[in-house]
Amino acid sequence: MSANDSFNLSKLQACESFSLNIDANRFFVDEVPVRVHKNNGEANNFFPNEKPMYLFSSIWNADDWATRGGLEKTDWKKAPFVSSYKDFSVEACQWEDPYPECVSTTTKNWWDQYDAWHLSDQQKMDFAWVERNLVIYDYCKDTERFPTVPVECSLSPWD
């Protein structure tokens, strides 16, 4: 699937997926990477090293900052805005203190394989296309809100 051929955020439904492993957190919409946060292996506050991971979602109003500095406003006539999930599944290891068995790289699980740690050539092209054509707000480039660039923003998603 190529992003510029089939990536359509206006669809009523999209398949969102997340790959969270020791190497990187990757977020996908319809198998297209839309956000990648790499891990540099150093102690930090943004990457879940050696601690349980969890997911949550929310819908919030970011009219004044996340929509090209407030240029694009939410059409509140289209409210209520609802997010729902179906066919939700998780493939992971259960956390057990002090560390789960799969906290280290064992290569037993799909998330410990090379392909799970790197974007494919097609995914890299799709990710670049999304960044060029669809990203309206990137907190890594918001120097007004974040005068000091967040640590995770200095790590290349391409490695």
N, C-alpha and C positions, 0 to 999 in steps of 0.2 A: 504494500500500500504506500503510495506516495502522497505526502501532505498536500501538495499543490493540486493534486487530482481529486482527492476525496475528503479532505478535512473540512468539515462543515459544522461550525459551532451553532448555527441556527437550527439544527435538527432538534426535535423535541426530546430525543434520547441520545445519549452518548455512552460509550463504554469507557469508564475511567478505571485506570489501574495504577498501582504503585509498586515499585520494587524498592524495598528497604533492606539493604544489607550492609555489611561492614565496609564496603567500598564506596557506596553512594546511595543517595535517595533519588529515585527517578519517578516522575509523574507523567503518565500517558493519558491521552484522550484518543480513543479509537486507534490504539497501538502507535500513535505518533507521540514522541517525547515532547513535552511542553515545558518541563522544568527539570534541571539536573543539579543536585548539590553533591559535590565530591567530598570525600573524607581525606584529610591529610594525615590522619593517624595520631595527631597531637591532641592533648587534652583541650577541650573546648566546651562551650555551653550550647552549641547548636546541633551537634551530631550525637546520636544515641550510641556511644561506645560503651560496651559492657554494661548495659542497663536495658530494661524492658522497653519495647517500642509500643506505641499505640497510635491510632488514627481517630480523628474526630473531624467533623465538618460543620460549617455554619454558613449562614447567608447574612451579609451585613452591608450597610450602606457606606460606600467609599467615594461618593460623589465629589467630595472636595479635594481628593488627592490621587486616587487610583485611576481616574479616567482622564488621562492627559491633563492633569492639573485642574480637574473640574470642568473641562470643556464639554465633556459628554455626560449629560445628566440621566439619571434613571427615570424611565417613564412610569411613574407611580400609578397611572391608569391601568397598567397591566398587572398590578398586584392582585392577589397575593402571590408571592414568589415561593415556590415549593421545590424542595429537593427530596427525591425519594430513591430508594435502592431496591433492586431485585437481583436475584441470582448472585448474591454477595457470597464470596468464599474467601477463605484465608488459607494460605499454605505457609506454615511457620513451625518453629519449634517452641515448645512450652518453656517459659522461664522457670528455672529452679535455682534457688540460692545455693551457693554464691554465684554460679554461672550455669546456664543450660549447656547440655552436651554439645550443641551445635554453635556455640559462641565463637569457636575457632573455625578456620577454614578446613573442612574435612573432604570436600569435593563429593560428598555423598548426596547432597541435595542440589536441586537445579540452581538455587541462588548462590551456590558456591562454585559454579562453573564459569569459565571464561566469558561466555556469551552474556551472562547475567551481570558481569562487572564492567562491560564495555558496550557502548552503542555500536551497532553495525554501521557500515558505510551508508546504507540507505537511511538509517535512523539519524545519523549525523546530518545528512542533507535535509531531512524533514525538520529536524530541530532548528537548523539554520534558517529554513524557510519560515517556520513559525515565528522565530525571533524577528526576522525582517518584516513580516507581513501582518502578524496578529498581536504581538505583544504591545499592549497599550501602556502598561505600567510595569516597571521592574524596580523593586526597592533597592537593588544593588546600584542603580544609577540615580537614586533619589538623594542627592547631596543636601537638599534642603531639610528633609526629615532626618537624614542620617549623615551628618557632617563627617563622621568617621565611617569609612566603608566597613560594613559587617564582614567578619572574618571569612565566612563561607563564600562571599562574593569574590574573593581573591583567588579562589581555586578554579582552575580551568575545567569545564565540563567535557572537554574534548579528549582528555588523556585516557 
